[in-house]
Amino acid sequence: SVDVEAWLLSVEFLSSLFLSRAFQLVGSQKKTSFSLSSKAGATGSAAGPSASLLCSCEILLLTPVAFRTRALRLLAGKVSLAARVDFFGQSKEGEKGKAMREEIVRALIKAQEPPPAPQKKALPAPDERARPKRGGKKYRRMKEKYELTEVHKQLNRMQFGVEEDQNGLKAKGLGMLGKSIASGRLKIQAKQQKKLQPSRKRQQQMNRGAGARAGNETAGCGFSSSLTFTPIQGIELCNPDAAGAAANPAVAKKQAANTKTNYFSSTGKFTKVEKDLASMVPKAV
């Protein structure tokens, strides 16, 4: 058994291990404790029955607990390379081993450094040129809707060398508001704005709508009633369209035409019946 253990720790055996993960398990034992937690597993200490031979290395013992897993992986990789170098006798003075140790130490120091602080980058300079705005008349009307009124414009202005008036005890300046009028009132002169003319298509639509409304003027109102209250007879039944016909001759003429030609006219006659009666009258011989 002693010969087997010596062979397992020999350079020949170590150089035959191709995977660096295998070096992390050399010399380790199985855990005999079946508890859910243990000091060795919970704290990650290098000591314990399940720890491998690399866990007792000086580099691993000096490394903080949070970085020991990383240190163990780096150490196992470099040990596998060092075992092959020793087996073939390429570095008898140990230069490559020292270089590997320094490389491991530098990597662990680099891993323990705090991350770099975020740099505050300056915003790019804005473009001074005026960008084209689309929309035409719609965009201009939107700007007119949300632009400053003349009162706010006068409040924001200040006359050079003249003390501005203040509003109450809040020391809020009134600017040039009320300076342009001799009376001193806080008002502005109304501007004569040009009245916007509707387009030709819109004007045609408005004209058609006006013509349709003029043709429907004779229609009775929804709130009109044929019952009226009089001081003599009380409730009286009347024609609600009679007043409109008396005031407008055109309406009266149209109502008369409808009366003559309407199917339900009170003055209409049964023309077919009259023809039948005329045929029944005997002709004079």
HUNOR-V45415 format. One record per backbone hydrogen bond with DSSP energy under -1.0 kcal/mol. CO is the residue of the C=O (numbers start at 0). NH is the residue of the N-H. E is the energy in kcal/mol with one decimal. If there is no record, write none. Layout:
# HUNOR-V45415
CO|NH|E  CO|NH|E
This chain:
# HUNOR-V45415
0|4|-2.4  1|5|-2.4  2|6|-2.1  3|7|-2.1  4|8|-1.5  9|13|-2.0  10|14|-2.4  21|24|-1.1  24|27|-1.6  25|52|-2.5  37|41|-3.0  38|42|-2.1  47|50|-1.0  52|55|-1.1  53|56|-1.5  56|60|-1.9  57|61|-1.9  63|66|-1.2  64|67|-1.2  66|70|-2.1  67|71|-2.6  68|72|-1.8  69|73|-2.1  70|74|-2.6  71|75|-2.2  72|76|-1.8  73|77|-2.1  74|78|-2.2  75|79|-1.8  76|80|-1.4  77|81|-2.5  78|82|-2.4  79|83|-1.3  80|84|-2.0  81|85|-2.4  82|86|-2.0  83|87|-1.8  84|89|-1.9  93|97|-1.7  94|98|-2.3  95|99|-2.2  96|100|-2.1  97|101|-2.5  98|102|-2.0  99|103|-2.1  100|104|-2.4  101|105|-2.5  102|106|-2.0  103|107|-2.1  104|108|-2.3  105|109|-2.3  106|110|-1.8  107|111|-1.4  134|137|-1.3  135|139|-2.1  136|140|-2.3  137|141|-1.9  138|142|-2.0  139|143|-2.2  140|144|-1.7  141|145|-1.5  148|152|-2.0  149|153|-2.2  150|154|-1.9  151|155|-1.7  153|175|-2.5  158|161|-1.3  164|173|-2.6  171|166|-2.0  173|176|-1.9  175|178|-1.6  180|183|-1.0  184|186|-2.1  190|192|-1.2  198|202|-2.4  199|203|-2.1  200|204|-2.0  201|205|-2.2  202|206|-2.3  203|207|-2.3  204|208|-2.1  205|209|-2.2  206|210|-2.3  207|211|-2.1  208|212|-2.0  209|213|-2.1  210|214|-1.8  211|215|-1.1  213|216|-1.0  215|218|-1.1  225|237|-3.0  227|235|-3.3  229|233|-1.3  233|229|-4.0  235|227|-2.7  238|241|-1.3  240|244|-1.9  241|245|-2.0  242|246|-1.7  243|247|-1.9  247|251|-1.7  248|252|-2.5  249|253|-2.1  250|254|-2.3  251|255|-2.1  252|256|-2.1  253|257|-2.1  254|258|-1.8  255|259|-1.6  256|260|-2.0  257|261|-1.6  261|264|-1.2  268|270|-1.2  269|273|-1.7  270|274|-1.8  271|275|-1.9  272|276|-2.2  273|277|-2.1  274|278|-1.7  275|279|-1.1
